[in-house]
Amino acid sequence: MPSDTIGLTKDWVRGDWWATGVIVVNDRPKLLYDWNARLNKGDDIRGDQEALKDLIGTDKHEQVQELPQDYQWLRISLNQGKDSPTKKVIHWTGPVGRDHIRNVLMK
């Protein structure tokens, strides 16, 4: 991956926003610094994914390389019956995801 890009998957549950649960970087792309500055702006932005959407939107971006969806499969997708035998990472989001992780770890 080129050093001036960030690898991200799409979050199809949130209208194809760029998902931020799994991020791949090589070196220190400018977008990473811009994103950090946006996060530290001190306004009412909710979190990292919302800040990135505010910064670059949802369309293709010159510093974002889209990764295959298998690198960030969403818990919500599994709940909706969408699965992939080749998924690499499951992102266990929100309180339901945290409960799932805790239950698995307690066994």
Legacy VTK file of the C-alpha trace (Angstrom):
# vtk DataFile Version 3.0
C-alpha trace
ASCII
DATASET POLYDATA
POINTS 107 float
0.000 0.000 0.000
1.388 3.447 -0.877
2.706 5.468 2.061
0.291 8.340 1.461
-2.872 6.262 1.857
-5.045 4.708 4.535
-6.708 1.348 3.942
-10.363 1.242 5.035
-13.462 -0.834 4.394
-16.971 0.494 3.906
-19.598 0.428 6.632
-22.645 -0.585 4.590
-24.868 -0.429 7.685
-24.264 3.332 7.933
-24.882 4.227 4.305
-21.429 3.287 2.983
-19.480 5.509 5.343
-15.808 4.664 5.671
-15.541 2.227 8.585
-12.900 2.963 11.211
-12.747 -0.260 13.229
-9.869 -1.643 11.145
-7.386 0.830 9.698
-4.291 -0.046 7.653
-1.538 2.527 7.254
1.951 2.534 5.847
4.051 5.299 7.370
2.216 8.538 8.281
-0.247 9.716 5.628
-1.354 13.364 5.773
-4.971 12.233 6.123
-4.092 10.691 9.497
-2.912 14.104 10.774
-5.951 15.877 9.299
-8.244 13.316 10.913
-6.522 13.748 14.279
-6.911 17.521 14.038
-10.613 17.073 13.215
-11.059 14.803 16.243
-9.341 17.323 18.527
-11.380 20.273 17.278
-13.445 20.186 20.468
-16.897 20.418 18.945
-19.810 18.027 19.283
-18.561 15.360 16.840
-19.538 11.946 18.265
-16.515 9.796 17.443
-13.761 8.815 15.023
-16.026 7.482 12.271
-18.235 10.578 12.372
-15.161 12.831 12.292
-13.778 11.022 9.243
-17.132 11.306 7.445
-17.229 15.017 8.246
-13.671 15.399 6.959
-13.792 13.404 3.702
-17.389 12.278 3.141
-18.299 8.807 1.880
-17.093 8.850 -1.722
-13.724 7.710 -3.037
-10.843 9.779 -1.680
-7.313 10.080 -3.051
-5.759 9.066 0.274
-8.104 6.146 1.002
-7.547 2.728 -0.478
-10.662 0.591 -0.136
-9.967 -2.807 1.400
-12.046 -5.929 0.746
-15.010 -6.114 3.121
-13.690 -9.384 4.580
-11.172 -7.324 6.548
-13.934 -5.821 8.664
-17.093 -7.859 8.856
-19.701 -6.167 11.034
-21.594 -7.838 13.868
-24.726 -6.148 12.576
-24.222 -7.809 9.185
-24.125 -11.208 10.862
-27.345 -10.318 12.705
-28.912 -9.463 9.333
-27.917 -12.858 7.914
-24.989 -11.572 5.824
-21.921 -13.742 6.252
-18.750 -14.636 4.397
-16.677 -17.807 4.717
-13.566 -15.724 3.930
-14.041 -12.970 6.540
-10.835 -12.079 8.380
-12.043 -9.721 11.155
-15.419 -9.411 12.860
-16.055 -5.997 14.386
-18.167 -6.597 17.501
-19.679 -3.117 17.768
-21.610 -1.399 20.541
-22.935 -2.755 23.837
-24.153 -5.982 22.194
-20.682 -6.575 20.780
-18.996 -5.873 24.111
-21.363 -8.351 25.808
-20.547 -10.980 23.199
-16.797 -10.523 23.702
-17.150 -10.708 27.495
-19.238 -13.888 27.248
-16.699 -15.553 24.950
-13.796 -14.549 27.214
-15.545 -15.852 30.332
-15.833 -19.386 28.896
LINES 1 108
107 0 1 2 3 4 5 6 7 8 9 10 11 12 13 14 15 16 17 18 19 20 21 22 23 24 25 26 27 28 29 30 31 32 33 34 35 36 37 38 39 40 41 42 43 44 45 46 47 48 49 50 51 52 53 54 55 56 57 58 59 60 61 62 63 64 65 66 67 68 69 70 71 72 73 74 75 76 77 78 79 80 81 82 83 84 85 86 87 88 89 90 91 92 93 94 95 96 97 98 99 100 101 102 103 104 105 106
